[in-house]
Amino acid sequence: TRRDDPFQGSTHVSRRSTRMATSDRAAVHEADDAVREACIGSVATGKPVLITGGAGFIGRHLVIAFLRAGCRVVSVDIAVTDEDVRRTLAAEEAELCRAFPSQLRFESADVTDEVGLDRVFTRNSPWLVVHAAALTALTDDDEQRRFVAIWDVNVAGTAKVLEASRRAGVRRLVLVSSGTVY
């Protein structure tokens, strides 16, 4: 891990890298190159990168990658209701803010809330949007039970992020996806 890594020593950032296969390492280097390239436009325009789902597993890693590359970042996620998760996220956010004091801003918005998204996009004028907000199902039963909520976030929420991006004049958007695609 890097010396200035706010999560130095934490398992979710550094342990797996020691066991990566060659193809995984190549993919990571490609992703690092893509992040650095995206930051050139962000820095040149003075506009931030906005990451939806910024408190999620993938979103947090993207926030850190863009911050390390020199971008200003707006991390957007819903208000967390679970107290243990909220405490953990608050500690991580505080650590990131100390490591990157003028580069990071946190916003609370739900991707299914068009008005809330417009407010965040207008306030931050992003150069690039990375849409990583999603709900996943752990089992088939979970997927059947939560299908409407999952569809609402993953399909309707994506459409609302695309529309908010268009209305805000965002010219670049990256959609993060997983094995659970609807």
Legacy VTK file of the C-alpha trace (Angstrom):
# vtk DataFile Version 3.0
C-alpha trace
ASCII
DATASET POLYDATA
POINTS 182 float
0.000 0.000 0.000
1.051 3.581 -0.474
2.352 5.596 2.402
-0.380 8.244 2.102
-3.116 5.602 1.835
-5.813 6.468 4.397
-6.735 2.795 4.537
-3.182 1.484 4.821
-3.234 -2.036 6.166
-6.960 -2.541 5.795
-7.975 -5.805 4.175
-10.457 -4.300 1.739
-7.802 -2.204 0.023
-4.471 -3.988 0.082
-4.482 -7.701 0.974
-5.908 -9.122 -2.239
-3.296 -7.393 -4.398
-0.613 -9.752 -3.150
-2.578 -12.742 -4.526
-3.710 -11.313 -7.864
-3.226 -13.273 -11.055
-1.351 -11.640 -13.916
-4.590 -10.871 -15.804
-6.012 -9.211 -12.677
-2.897 -7.061 -12.355
-3.199 -6.021 -16.004
-6.835 -5.046 -15.446
-5.880 -2.996 -12.387
-3.168 -1.162 -14.354
-5.666 -0.454 -17.155
-8.124 0.911 -14.587
-5.402 3.062 -13.005
-4.520 4.437 -16.454
-8.207 5.178 -17.170
-8.562 7.004 -13.830
-5.442 9.097 -14.503
-6.691 9.927 -18.003
-10.113 10.947 -16.646
-8.437 13.183 -14.086
-6.674 15.141 -16.810
-10.064 16.389 -18.043
-11.300 16.997 -14.524
-8.245 19.032 -13.559
-8.218 20.914 -16.881
-11.843 21.976 -16.487
-11.664 22.519 -12.729
-14.759 20.344 -12.372
-15.029 17.328 -10.077
-15.697 13.680 -10.725
-19.059 12.711 -9.227
-19.381 9.097 -8.051
-22.823 7.691 -7.240
-22.724 4.827 -4.772
-19.579 6.385 -3.304
-20.081 4.694 0.072
-20.412 1.219 -1.447
-17.620 -1.312 -1.842
-16.691 -0.428 -5.425
-17.596 3.242 -5.025
-15.230 3.702 -2.051
-12.365 2.228 -4.045
-13.148 4.509 -6.968
-13.270 7.547 -4.688
-9.810 6.673 -3.356
-8.410 5.999 -6.852
-9.629 9.342 -8.207
-8.377 11.220 -5.139
-4.931 9.618 -5.468
-4.853 10.614 -9.137
-5.396 14.259 -8.145
-9.093 14.760 -8.901
-11.651 16.600 -6.865
-14.341 14.064 -6.024
-17.985 14.292 -5.019
-19.098 11.057 -3.363
-22.875 10.631 -3.563
-24.840 7.982 -1.679
-28.070 7.535 0.205
-28.283 8.324 3.895
-27.263 5.147 5.715
-29.738 4.004 8.365
-27.813 1.099 9.958
-25.970 2.583 12.976
-22.914 0.265 12.774
-22.484 0.934 9.063
-22.967 4.669 9.630
-20.200 4.712 12.286
-17.810 2.788 10.021
-18.515 5.063 7.043
-18.186 8.191 9.196
-14.751 7.045 10.388
-13.647 6.276 6.803
-15.005 9.602 5.532
-13.185 11.499 8.288
-9.954 9.696 7.397
-10.357 10.534 3.715
-11.136 14.176 4.499
-7.946 14.414 6.563
-5.896 12.822 3.774
-7.525 14.887 0.978
-8.892 18.014 2.730
-9.820 20.146 -0.272
-10.459 17.415 -2.825
-13.434 15.557 -1.350
-17.063 16.391 -0.795
-19.838 14.080 0.414
-23.431 14.481 -0.747
-26.521 12.553 0.302
-28.937 11.709 -2.504
-30.933 8.726 -3.703
-30.551 7.801 -7.394
-34.306 7.267 -7.533
-34.934 10.895 -6.464
-34.820 13.100 -9.557
-35.066 16.371 -7.602
-32.286 15.340 -5.204
-30.030 14.309 -8.082
-30.632 17.593 -9.906
-29.745 19.508 -6.738
-26.453 17.590 -6.333
-25.547 17.906 -10.024
-26.343 21.638 -10.104
-24.384 22.315 -6.918
-21.283 20.413 -8.100
-21.207 20.755 -11.937
-19.298 17.499 -12.516
-17.043 16.909 -15.505
-17.432 13.131 -15.254
-20.056 10.945 -13.577
-19.177 7.430 -12.446
-22.452 5.635 -11.728
-21.716 2.868 -9.213
-24.940 2.961 -7.194
-26.723 -0.387 -7.251
-28.577 -2.940 -5.188
-27.551 -6.575 -5.436
-29.193 -9.772 -4.320
-27.202 -12.399 -2.444
-29.526 -15.280 -3.278
-32.330 -16.069 -5.713
-34.819 -15.807 -2.847
-33.414 -12.392 -1.927
-33.724 -11.284 -5.545
-37.352 -12.404 -5.764
-38.246 -10.764 -2.452
-36.528 -7.456 -3.296
-37.061 -7.411 -7.059
-39.010 -4.134 -7.167
-36.459 -2.260 -5.034
-33.554 -3.722 -7.012
-35.177 -2.811 -10.334
-36.042 0.677 -9.063
-32.420 1.463 -8.143
-30.598 -0.441 -10.876
-32.811 0.374 -13.866
-34.951 3.407 -13.024
-32.156 4.946 -10.903
-29.679 4.571 -13.759
-32.109 6.306 -16.112
-32.483 9.162 -13.614
-28.691 9.513 -13.274
-28.397 9.616 -17.071
-31.107 12.295 -17.290
-29.595 14.360 -14.444
-26.221 14.137 -16.212
-27.767 15.313 -19.480
-29.559 18.218 -17.788
-26.322 19.249 -16.036
-24.347 19.158 -19.289
-22.129 16.249 -18.267
-20.382 14.928 -21.368
-18.837 11.759 -19.894
-20.407 8.995 -17.846
-19.029 5.630 -16.755
-21.479 2.900 -15.746
-20.141 0.403 -13.230
-21.775 -2.992 -13.517
-21.540 -6.430 -11.969
-22.696 -9.955 -12.607
-26.181 -8.906 -11.511
-27.472 -6.984 -14.512
-31.157 -6.260 -15.204
LINES 1 183
182 0 1 2 3 4 5 6 7 8 9 10 11 12 13 14 15 16 17 18 19 20 21 22 23 24 25 26 27 28 29 30 31 32 33 34 35 36 37 38 39 40 41 42 43 44 45 46 47 48 49 50 51 52 53 54 55 56 57 58 59 60 61 62 63 64 65 66 67 68 69 70 71 72 73 74 75 76 77 78 79 80 81 82 83 84 85 86 87 88 89 90 91 92 93 94 95 96 97 98 99 100 101 102 103 104 105 106 107 108 109 110 111 112 113 114 115 116 117 118 119 120 121 122 123 124 125 126 127 128 129 130 131 132 133 134 135 136 137 138 139 140 141 142 143 144 145 146 147 148 149 150 151 152 153 154 155 156 157 158 159 160 161 162 163 164 165 166 167 168 169 170 171 172 173 174 175 176 177 178 179 180 181
